[in-house]
Amino acid sequence: MKATEHSNQTTRATGPLRLLLRSPASLLSAAVLLLFTLTAVLAPYIAPYGPFDVAYSAGHHVVRLSPPTAHHWLGTTNWGMDVLSQVLWGTRVSLLVGIISAVASALIGTIVGLVAGYVGGWIDELLMRATDVAFALPFLPFAMVVISMARPSLELTILLIAAFLWRVTARVIRAQVLSLRTRTFVRAARVCGSGPVKIMVRHILPNVLPLSFLYVAVGVQSGVMLEAALSFLGFGDLNQQSWGYMLNSAFRAGAMRTAWWWVLPPSAALALFVVCAFMITRAYEDVLNPRLRLE
């Protein structure tokens, strides 16, 4: 009996994972994202140079705009910096922004949606009007104004992206909570004397966490893209090397068309990461909503 129960628990735990990785596209995307993560973690150890180190030739001349060579596999920039090293270090910065901003935005959106959906009344009205205001603000113009008034930094970029991404999560979680709060198990908990906080945390939150995890996955790719957009426009942290900052440097140097080895690697890394993250998100949606697998 115990063996059968243990087997059922194992099947329930591993079932979603098997569904998530059952397609070749999802499996390949997961492998690529794992490679990006390992690159971000190991960047200080595998990068040939530092992100701002200048390379010199044997004659002590700066190696400017050099095509790929045996010493510089992806060439150099106009300041003689190794492109491969910048891409590796940029992976670290881009993923750091994406992951932290995604987790923070999902946490904020889950709390707002949970409280608004369960408590209702004027609290729901207040929180939803704040969400409407957040929806009305365009991210890039608002972020550029704020960064122009403050000192550009990685922390400010993460804060702005998190403040932008939480709004969708809040609306979706609220809609789910409005459905859950009328269920029998919630009414039973209320009859047994459970307070609002206990009901939200112990009974409703576990049922909306899968949606929160989905928006963490969505938020990572959105965070990476938004950080790249800000950096490309010149509003990123000048002390941190990211994919967007690399493209901004190439644009300012007028090398977008001439130095392909400088432009192509960060562009390809950004596109590959976003596509793989989207494939994982799409597969996770299939796990959450079985009806999508029938389409």
Secondary structure, DSSP 8 states (H G I E B T S, - for coil): -HHHHHHHHHHHHHHHHHHHTSSHHHHHHHHHHHHHHHHHHHHHHH-SS-TT-B-B-TTS-B--S--S-SSSTT-B-TT-BBHHHHHHHHHHHHHHHHHHHHHHHHHHHHHHHHHHHHH-HHHHHHHHHHHHHHHHS-HHHHHHHHHHHS---HHHHHHHHHHHHHHHHHHHHHHHHHHHTTSHHHHHHHHTT--HHHIIIIIIHHHHHHHHHHHHHHHHHHHHHHHHHHHHTT-S-TTS--HHHHHHHHHHTT-TTT-HHHHHHHHHHHHHHHHHHHHHHHHHHHHH-GGGGG-
